[in-house]
Amino acid sequence: MAVKIRLARRGRKRKPIYNVVVADSRSPRDGRFIEKLGTFNPNTEPATINIDAASAAQWLLNGAQPTDTARMVLSKAGAMYKKHLQVGVNKGAKTQEEADKLFDAWMSERSSAYAAELEAKQAAAEAAVKAELEAGVAARKAAEEAEKKAEAEALAAAAAAQAEKEAAEAAEASTEESGEEAAAEGEATEEESAE
């Protein structure tokens, strides 16, 4: 019987959550399994991995073959490193206490790096929201200034049009007056020439 460590899908449509399981390679993906090692949730940022590293390392030592994705998940959970250390203990290169100390140091370093990564992503997200808010405020101010400028230009254009209209009316009135004066002078000259 070929034993695989693989992911079994669960969760809802477009929001998968995976169980990390040990199963016979011939059984269906979401079907019967031998043991559930933990869960993997890729929907969170960063992805959440909850796996029993000791049990996973034991299955790896017994010959279970992980799929590519399961290998990545087990590596991030520390199961692959625990298996590596246990192989050294089995060969006599290290004692069990040394291997446990190395694994604990690696896990504490990994958890601090994870916390720092999470803080950095949260800070970047907050900075992006703040920058977007500032950009929106600046755009709103620019739009208000442009609107005020357009209103001022419209008022100036209206005032100029009004001035032109008044000037045209004044010119028309003066031409009418000068036309009347010219007509009156013309009549006067006609009367003088008739006399």
Disulfide bonds with the S-S distance in Angstrom:
none
